């Protein structure tokens, strides 16, 4: 998932040899436009957009842009929601299919694994054929392979369908950041990207809420099937919506325009510029992320931190039921409502980002005339401190003798810390690796998804063996060990960037226009 919030975000108009969308800062964008004009003057057969071209996605009306943004946000919500909704009645599914808890938890694990694997295919494919066909193909597959989940009469069918659905569901997460950058100028995209970032967390948090109440309303025997039928209907709506959207990737639009001119005129010299083959893009997208993940210290540490955050997010889907159902006697629906505390924290974090962090960033940028990647990290300072604090609170209020409001309240700073760390770390990674940002984000996404996918396989055993208070304390100590990371790189980040062959070594990454 391009998955970050700041004005120097990924620009869907620039593709590189790695087959992904790469970031273009606002000044770079202006320079690129000037070069395109120069090239058009030098080569009259180079097809480009005119200043007020109606086919240029940047020239869409504001209303049209917000409709596309709403559609993109709904797609992200639908796939994120689908990753956690089945947790509302995993015991019912296990009983119905006559399997144990670890086996049924694989239905969550394999779906999340798909989130990490899918971008390796869908990102380069979107650069080759455009975003709209990828959305259509992926949402159709997500829709079709959710149906076998509802009809499954054995574990193998359920797991196979969930795996394919998870891979398909990764496409919106991969491409939505690029779609928003296709239509919004750098200085306009702050709010759209904020909404996108929030929905990545809102979807998984609301999944257990809805799933839990469906299980309570329908009953233990068929509750899990109704959950999948509900998800199937949601996927159907998402697929139907893709049929009424338009292509937003400029390079694809220009390539089609050039092909049309070649057909109309018979002159084969019309071109939109060189485009790498699918083989070149896939090869690069499969090799560079792994290379960076093992050789770039900045990416290694921040990927580890984001993997912890993502793991903790999915851990709550199992830890909350253990605490609220096991210790306090809540039913599945009431337990689902406890996830709203995370939602409150997420909303507070987005308000903090919008009204405090972004203003602080632009104030520093305006004062110096430029910004540094490290200017993205103060938000992470707050999140990194709140994360262990919230886990310690959750740990030592997870007792029968303590009122259930204790662990419930802990969810608020926990949700805040998830979003604060996520947005800040993603922004820092993109600013540090502007020329290979998509590869860096792909590496981070793969590591994050694999770690998150492993959680369902051990979390219940860990909480039963160690008891909730000590299991959560262990996680709090791990998160406490991560606290120095943003502070260390705030101080020494420029040194590591200068030593890297791929990172931005300059102390200026986001410069004001003269």
C-alpha positions in Angstrom: 0.0 0.0 0.0 1.4 3.8 -1.3 0.1 4.4 2.0 1.3 7.7 3.5 0.1 11.3 4.3 2.1 14.3 3.1 2.2 16.7 0.2 5.3 15.2 -1.4 3.4 12.0 -2.1 3.6 9.4 -4.8 2.7 10.8 -8.2 0.9 8.3 -10.3 2.2 9.9 -13.5 5.8 8.9 -13.1 6.8 5.3 -13.7 10.3 3.9 -13.4 12.1 0.8 -14.2 10.8 -1.0 -11.2 7.3 -1.0 -12.5 5.7 0.9 -9.6 4.6 4.4 -9.1 7.4 6.6 -7.8 7.2 9.9 -6.0 7.5 13.2 -7.7 7.9 16.3 -5.5 6.0 19.4 -6.6 9.1 21.2 -7.9 10.2 18.0 -9.7 6.7 17.8 -11.2 7.1 21.4 -12.6 10.5 20.4 -13.9 9.1 17.3 -15.5 6.3 19.3 -17.2 8.9 21.7 -18.6 10.9 18.8 -20.0 7.8 17.3 -21.5 7.1 20.5 -23.3 10.6 20.7 -24.6 10.5 17.1 -25.8 7.2 17.7 -27.5 8.7 20.7 -29.3 11.7 18.5 -30.3 9.5 15.5 -31.3 6.2 16.6 -32.9 5.0 12.9 -32.7 5.3 12.7 -28.9 1.8 12.6 -27.5 1.3 14.7 -24.4 -1.4 16.6 -22.5 -2.1 20.2 -23.4 -2.4 22.8 -20.6 -6.2 22.5 -20.2 -6.7 19.0 -21.7 -10.0 17.5 -20.7 -8.5 14.0 -20.7 -5.8 15.0 -18.2 -7.0 13.6 -14.8 -5.6 16.6 -13.1 -8.1 18.8 -15.0 -11.2 16.9 -13.7 -13.7 19.0 -11.8 -13.4 19.0 -8.0 -16.6 17.1 -7.7 -15.4 14.4 -10.0 -12.1 14.1 -8.1 -14.0 13.7 -4.8 -16.2 11.0 -6.4 -13.1 9.1 -7.5 -11.6 9.6 -4.0 -14.8 8.3 -2.4 -14.8 5.2 -4.7 -11.1 4.6 -3.9 -11.7 4.9 -0.2 -14.6 2.5 -0.4 -12.5 -0.1 -2.1 -9.8 0.2 0.6 -12.4 -0.1 3.3 -14.0 -3.2 1.6 -10.7 -5.1 1.5 -9.5 -4.0 4.9 -12.9 -4.8 6.4 -12.8 -8.3 4.8 -9.5 -9.1 6.5 -11.0 -9.0 10.0 -14.8 -9.5 9.7 -14.6 -13.3 9.9 -13.0 -13.0 13.3 -16.5 -12.2 14.6 -17.3 -15.9 14.6 -14.2 -18.0 14.1 -15.3 -20.5 16.8 -18.5 -21.1 14.9 -16.6 -21.8 11.7 -14.2 -24.1 13.5 -17.1 -26.1 15.0 -19.0 -26.3 11.7 -15.9 -27.5 9.8 -14.7 -29.7 12.7 -11.3 -28.2 13.0 -9.3 -26.6 15.8 -8.7 -22.9 16.5 -5.2 -22.8 14.8 -6.5 -24.3 11.6 -9.5 -21.9 11.4 -7.2 -19.0 12.2 -5.4 -19.7 8.9 -8.4 -18.1 7.1 -7.1 -14.8 8.5 -3.4 -15.6 8.1 -3.6 -16.6 4.4 -5.8 -13.6 3.5 -3.2 -11.2 5.1 -0.3 -13.1 3.3 -2.1 -12.2 0.1 -1.8 -8.6 1.0 2.0 -9.0 0.9 2.2 -11.1 -2.2 -0.3 -9.4 -4.4 1.5 -6.0 -4.8 4.4 -7.8 -6.5 2.0 -8.5 -9.4 -0.6 -5.8 -9.4 1.8 -2.8 -9.0 3.7 -3.5 -12.3 0.5 -4.7 -14.0 -1.2 -1.4 -13.3 1.7 0.5 -14.9 1.4 -1.7 -18.0 -2.4 -1.8 -18.6 -3.6 1.0 -16.3 -5.3 1.2 -13.0 -8.9 0.7 -14.1 -8.5 -2.8 -15.6 -6.5 -3.8 -12.5 -9.3 -2.6 -10.2 -11.9 -4.5 -12.3 -9.9 -7.7 -12.4 -9.0 -7.6 -8.8 -12.4 -6.7 -7.4 -14.1 -9.3 -9.6 -11.7 -12.0 -8.2 -12.3 -10.7 -4.7 -16.1 -10.9 -5.3 -16.0 -14.4 -6.9 -13.7 -16.0 -4.3 -15.6 -14.8 -1.4 -18.6 -16.9 -2.5 -16.8 -20.3 -1.8 -16.0 -19.0 1.7 -19.7 -18.8 2.4 -20.5 -22.2 0.8 -17.4 -24.1 2.1 -18.1 -27.4 3.7 -14.4 -28.2 4.4 -11.4 -26.3 5.6 -9.4 -26.7 2.3 -12.1 -24.9 0.3 -12.2 -22.1 2.8 -8.5 -21.6 2.9 -8.0 -21.8 -0.8 -10.7 -19.2 -1.5 -9.4 -16.9 1.3 -5.9 -17.0 -0.1 -7.0 -16.0 -3.6 -9.4 -13.4 -2.3 -6.5 -11.9 -0.2 -4.2 -11.6 -3.2 -7.0 -10.0 -5.2 -7.8 -7.6 -2.3 -4.3 -6.3 -2.3 -4.8 -4.4 -5.6 -6.8 -1.5 -4.2 -4.3 -1.1 -1.3 -1.5 -1.1 -3.9 -3.1 1.3 -6.4 -5.3 3.8 -4.5 -2.4 5.9 -3.4 -1.4 6.3 -7.0 -5.0 7.0 -8.1 -5.2 9.9 -5.7 -1.9 11.2 -6.9 -3.2 10.9 -10.5 -6.0 13.3 -9.9 -4.8 15.6 -7.1 -1.9 18.1 -7.3 0.7 17.7 -4.5 -0.6 20.6 -2.5 -4.2 19.3 -2.7 -3.8 15.7 -1.7 -3.3 16.1 2.1 -7.0 15.4 3.0 -7.6 12.7 0.4 -4.5 10.8 1.6 -5.5 11.3 5.2 -8.8 9.6 4.5 -7.0 6.8 2.7 -4.6 6.3 5.6 -7.4 6.2 8.1 -9.5 3.7 6.2 -6.6 1.2 6.2 -7.2 1.0 10.0 -10.9 1.7 10.2 -11.8 -1.3 8.0 -10.1 -3.9 10.2 -11.4 -2.3 13.4 -15.0 -2.3 12.3 -14.8 -5.8 10.9 -15.1 -7.6 14.3 -17.9 -5.2 15.3 -20.2 -6.1 12.5 -19.1 -9.8 12.4 -19.7 -10.2 16.1 -23.2 -8.9 16.0 -24.0 -11.0 13.0 -22.9 -14.0 15.0 -25.0 -13.1 17.9 -28.1 -12.3 15.8 -27.9 -15.4 13.6 -26.6 -18.0 16.0 -23.6 -20.2 16.4 -24.4 -22.6 13.6 -24.7 -20.3 10.7 -23.3 -17.0 11.9 -19.9 -17.4 10.2 -21.6 -18.2 6.9 -23.8 -15.1 7.1 -20.6 -13.1 7.8 -19.2 -14.3 4.5 -22.5 -13.7 2.7 -22.5 -10.1 4.0 -18.9 -9.7 2.8 -19.8 -11.2 -0.6 -22.5 -8.6 -1.0 -20.1 -5.8 -0.1 -17.6 -7.1 -2.6 -20.4 -7.1 -5.2 -21.1 -3.5 -4.6 -17.3 -2.7 -4.9 -17.1 -4.5 -8.2 -20.2 -2.8 -9.5 -18.7 0.6 -8.6 -15.5 -0.1 -10.6 -17.5 -0.5 -13.8 -18.6 3.1 -13.6 -15.1 4.7 -13.0 -12.5 5.9 -15.4 -8.8 5.5 -16.0 -6.7 7.9 -14.1 -3.1 6.9 -15.0 -1.8 9.6 -17.4 0.7 7.3 -19.2 -2.1 4.8 -20.0 -4.4 7.5 -21.3 -1.6 9.0 -23.5 -0.6 5.5 -24.8 -4.2 5.0 -25.9 -4.3 8.4 -27.5 -1.1 7.7 -29.4 -2.5 4.3 -30.6 -5.6 6.0 -31.8 -3.5 8.6 -33.8 -1.4 5.8 -35.3 -4.6 4.0 -36.4 -6.3 7.2 -37.8 -3.3 8.6 -39.6 -1.4 5.4 -40.5 1.7 7.1 -39.2 3.5 4.8 -36.7 5.7 7.6 -35.4 3.1 8.8 -32.9 4.2 7.7 -29.4 3.6 8.6 -25.8 7.2 7.7 -24.8 9.0 4.5 -24.0 7.4 2.0 -21.7 9.1 -1.0 -20.0 7.7 -4.4 -20.7 5.8 -6.4 -18.1 8.7 -8.8 -17.8 11.1 -6.0 -17.0 8.8 -4.4 -14.4 8.0 -7.7 -12.7 11.7 -8.7 -12.6 12.6 -5.4 -11.0 9.7 -5.4 -8.6 10.6 -8.9 -7.4 14.3 -8.2 -6.8 14.9 -4.7 -5.7 12.5 -4.8 -2.6 14.3 -7.8 -1.2 17.7 -6.3 -1.9 16.7 -3.1 0.0 15.1 -5.0 2.8 18.4 -6.6 3.7 20.9 -3.8 2.9 19.2 -0.5 3.8 19.4 0.3 7.6 16.6 2.9 7.5 14.3 0.5 5.7 15.2 -2.4 8.0 14.4 -0.6 11.2 11.3 1.1 10.0 9.9 -2.0 8.4 10.5 -3.9 11.7 8.6 -1.1 13.5 5.7 -1.1 11.1 5.6 -4.9 11.2 5.2 -4.7 15.0 2.4 -2.2 14.6 0.6 -4.3 12.0 1.0 -7.4 14.1 -0.4 -5.7 17.1 -3.4 -4.5 15.1 -4.3 -8.1 14.1 -3.4 -9.3 17.6 -6.2 -7.2 19.1 -8.7 -9.2 17.0 -7.8 -12.2 19.2 -6.7 -10.6 22.4 -9.8 -8.5 22.9 -12.1 -11.6 22.8 -9.8 -13.4 25.3 -10.0 -10.5 27.7 -13.6 -9.3 27.3 -15.3 -12.7 26.7 -13.0 -14.9 28.7 -12.6 -12.6 31.8 -15.7 -10.4 31.7 -18.3 -12.7 30.1 -19.1 -10.5 27.0 -20.8 -12.1 24.1 -19.5 -11.8 20.5 -21.5 -8.7 19.7 -20.5 -6.8 22.9 -16.9 -7.8 22.3 -17.1 -6.4 18.9 -18.2 -3.0 20.3 -15.0 -2.8 22.3 -13.1 -2.3 19.1 -14.7 1.1 18.8 -12.2 2.3 21.4 -9.5 1.7 18.8 -11.6 3.7 16.3 -11.8 6.6 18.7 -8.0 6.6 18.9 -7.7 6.4 15.1 -10.0 9.5 14.7 -8.0 11.4 17.3 -4.8 10.6 15.5 -6.2 11.8 12.2 -7.2 15.1 13.8 -3.7 15.4 15.3 -2.1 14.8 12.0 -4.3 17.3 10.2 -4.3 20.1 12.7 -0.9 19.7 14.4 1.6 17.6 12.4 1.0 18.9 9.0 1.0 22.5 10.2 4.2 21.9 12.1 5.8 20.3 9.0 4.8 23.2 6.7 5.9 25.8 9.3 9.4 24.2 9.4 9.4 24.0 5.6 8.4 27.6 5.2 11.0 28.8 7.8 13.9 27.0 6.1 12.7 27.1 2.5 12.9 23.4 2.4 12.1 20.2 4.4 14.1 17.2 5.5 12.9 13.6 5.7 13.5 13.8 9.4 10.8 16.5 9.7 8.2 13.6 9.3 9.3 11.9 12.6 7.9 14.1 15.4 4.5 12.5 14.9 6.2 9.1 15.4 7.7 10.4 18.7 4.2 10.7 20.1 3.1 7.3 18.8 6.2 5.4 19.9 5.7 6.5 23.5 2.0 5.9 23.6 2.3 2.4 22.2 4.0 0.7 25.1 2.1 2.9 27.6 -1.3 1.7 26.1 -0.1 -1.9 26.1 1.0 -1.7 29.8 -2.4 -0.3 30.7 -4.1 -3.0 28.7 -1.9 -5.7 30.3 -2.5 -4.7 34.0 -6.2 -4.0 33.7 -6.8 -7.4 32.0 -7.8 -9.0 35.3 -11.2 -10.2 36.5 -10.9 -8.0 39.5 -10.5 -4.9 37.4 -13.5 -3.3 35.7 -13.8 -3.9 32.0 -13.5 -0.2 31.3 -9.8 -0.4 32.1 -8.7 -2.5 29.0 -11.4 -0.7 27.0 -9.8 2.8 27.6 -6.4 1.4 26.7 -7.7 0.9 23.2 -7.9 4.7 22.6 -4.1 5.5 22.9 -3.4 2.1 21.2 -5.4 3.2 18.1 -3.8 6.6 18.2 -0.3 5.1 18.2 -1.1 2.7 15.3 -2.0 5.6 13.0 0.7 8.0 14.3 3.5 5.5 13.7 2.1 4.2 10.4 1.8 7.6 8.7 5.0 9.0 10.0 7.1 5.9 9.2 5.7 5.6 5.7 6.2 9.3 5.0 9.8 9.0 6.2 10.5 6.0 4.0 9.2 7.7 0.9 11.2 10.9 1.6 14.3 8.9 2.2 14.0 6.9 -1.0 12.3 9.2 -3.5 13.7 7.5 -6.6 12.9 4.0 -5.5 10.0 4.7 -3.1 7.7 2.0 -4.6 10.4 -0.7 -4.1 10.9 0.5 -0.5 7.2 0.4 0.2 6.8 -3.0 -1.4 9.6 -4.4 0.8 7.9 -2.8 3.9 4.5 -4.1 2.9 5.8 -7.7 2.4 7.5 -7.7 5.7 4.5 -6.1 7.5 2.0 -8.5 5.9 4.0 -11.6 6.7 4.4 -10.6 10.3 0.8 -9.7 10.7 -0.3 -13.0 9.0 1.7 -15.0 11.6 -0.2 -13.5 14.5 -3.3 -15.8 14.4 -1.1 -18.8 14.5 0.4 -18.1 18.0 -1.6 -15.4 19.8 -4.2 -17.6 21.4 -1.6 -20.1 22.7 0.6 -17.2 24.0 -2.3 -15.6 25.9 -3.5 -18.8 27.4 0.0 -19.9 28.4 1.2 -16.6 29.8 -2.2 -15.2 30.8 -3.4 -11.9 29.3 -1.5 -9.6 31.7 2.0 -11.1 31.1 1.4 -11.7 27.3 0.5 -8.1 26.9 3.4 -7.0 29.1 5.8 -8.9 26.8 4.4 -7.0 23.8 4.7 -3.8 25.7 8.4 -4.5 26.4 9.0 -5.3 22.7 7.3 -2.0 21.7 9.3 -0.2 24.4 12.5 -1.5 22.8 11.4 0.2 19.5 10.9 3.6 21.1 14.5 4.8 20.3 14.2 4.2 16.6 12.5 7.5 15.5 14.6 9.5 17.9 17.9 7.9 16.7 17.1 8.5 13.0 15.9 12.0 13.7 19.5 12.6 14.9 21.5 10.3 12.7 19.2 9.8 9.7 21.1 12.3 7.4 24.3 10.3 8.1 22.7 7.0 7.0 21.1 8.6 4.0 24.5 9.9 2.8 26.0 6.5 3.2 23.3 4.8 1.2 23.5 4.3 -2.6 19.7 4.5 -2.9 18.6 6.9 -0.3 18.2 10.7 -0.8 21.5 12.1 0.4 20.5 15.7 0.0 19.3 17.7 3.0 16.5 19.1 0.8 13.7 16.8 -0.3 10.7 19.2 -0.4 11.7 22.6 -1.6 9.4 25.6 -1.8 8.9 27.0 -5.3 10.9 30.1 -5.9 
